[in-house]
Amino acid sequence: MAKRHEDYSCGTGCPVEASLEIIGAKWKGGTIFHLLDGELRFSELRRRMPNVTQRILAKALRELEADGIIARRVYPTVPPQVGYRLTEDGERLRPMVLGLAEWGRERLGARSARELVAAE
């Protein structure tokens, strides 16, 4: 994990900073969310997140794997297939990610309602 800080003993907010350093990049949350459904191949993740580039998704997957959030499995096929799944640590994020998804749906619904009212 690339650390911005050498020490996270700076106060009560530091555990949040340390957590967000691991999962806070733009596409990591979506990647974790989609892996809640189970193992997915790279191409399946790309289809579920069409706005992410191949390079950025590959980088996010490498970082999540290095941090122990996801596991990578290479299948001995030609051409080789690679599957990604959440590790035990990744599964521990399930309630938080589902909570963020619900909060996001509520925010999007509120924004859509405001836009409808403003358009009238």
C-alpha positions in Angstrom: 0.0 0.0 0.0 1.3 3.4 -0.9 1.1 5.4 2.3 0.8 9.2 2.3 1.6 9.3 6.0 4.2 7.4 8.0 2.1 7.4 11.1 -1.6 7.2 11.6 -1.6 7.9 15.4 -2.6 11.5 14.9 -6.1 11.4 16.5 -9.5 9.8 16.3 -10.0 10.5 12.5 -6.8 8.7 11.4 -8.4 5.3 11.1 -10.8 6.8 8.7 -8.0 8.3 6.7 -6.1 5.0 6.7 -9.2 3.1 5.5 -10.0 5.6 2.7 -6.4 5.5 1.6 -7.0 1.8 0.7 -10.5 2.0 -0.7 -11.1 5.7 -1.5 -9.9 5.9 -5.1 -12.7 6.7 -7.6 -13.1 3.2 -9.1 -12.2 1.1 -6.0 -15.6 1.5 -4.4 -17.5 0.4 -7.5 -15.1 -2.5 -7.9 -15.7 -3.7 -4.4 -19.5 -3.2 -4.8 -19.6 -5.4 -7.9 -17.5 -8.1 -6.3 -20.1 -8.4 -3.5 -22.0 -10.5 -6.1 -19.1 -13.0 -6.2 -16.2 -13.7 -8.4 -16.0 -11.7 -11.7 -13.6 -11.7 -14.6 -11.9 -8.5 -15.7 -14.1 -8.2 -18.7 -17.2 -8.6 -16.5 -16.1 -5.8 -14.3 -15.4 -3.6 -17.3 -19.0 -4.2 -18.6 -20.4 -3.3 -15.2 -18.4 -0.1 -15.1 -18.2 1.1 -18.7 -16.7 4.5 -17.9 -13.5 3.2 -16.3 -10.6 2.6 -18.6 -8.8 -0.7 -18.8 -5.6 0.8 -17.4 -7.3 2.4 -14.4 -9.3 -0.7 -13.6 -6.2 -2.9 -13.8 -4.4 -0.4 -11.5 -7.3 -0.4 -9.0 -7.4 -4.2 -9.0 -3.6 -4.5 -8.4 -3.8 -2.1 -5.5 -6.8 -3.8 -3.9 -5.0 -7.1 -4.3 -1.8 -5.7 -2.7 -3.9 -4.4 0.2 -5.6 -7.8 0.7 -9.1 -6.7 -0.2 -9.5 -8.9 -3.2 -7.9 -12.1 -4.4 -6.9 -12.9 -8.0 -7.3 -16.4 -9.5 -5.7 -17.3 -12.8 -7.5 -20.2 -14.6 -5.3 -22.5 -16.6 -7.1 -21.9 -19.9 -6.0 -20.7 -23.3 -6.2 -17.7 -23.3 -5.7 -17.4 -19.6 -8.7 -16.2 -17.6 -8.4 -14.2 -14.4 -11.1 -14.0 -11.8 -11.4 -11.6 -8.9 -13.2 -12.1 -5.6 -13.3 -10.4 -2.2 -11.1 -11.8 0.5 -12.2 -12.2 4.1 -11.1 -8.6 4.7 -12.9 -7.5 1.6 -16.1 -9.2 2.8 -15.8 -7.2 6.1 -16.5 -4.1 3.9 -19.9 -5.4 2.8 -22.1 -3.6 5.3 -20.2 -0.3 4.7 -20.4 -0.6 0.9 -24.1 -1.5 1.0 -24.6 1.5 3.3 -22.8 3.8 0.9 -24.9 2.4 -2.0 -28.1 3.1 -0.1 -26.9 6.6 0.8 -26.0 7.2 -2.8 -29.4 6.1 -4.0 -31.1 8.4 -1.6 -28.9 11.3 -2.7 -29.5 10.6 -6.3 -33.3 10.4 -5.7 -33.2 13.7 -3.8 -31.2 15.4 -6.5 -33.6 14.1 -9.2 -36.5 15.4 -7.2 -34.9 18.9 -6.9 -34.1 18.9 -10.6 -37.8 18.1 -11.4 -39.0 20.9 -9.1 -36.5 23.4 -10.6 -37.6 22.5 -14.1 -41.2 23.4 -13.4 
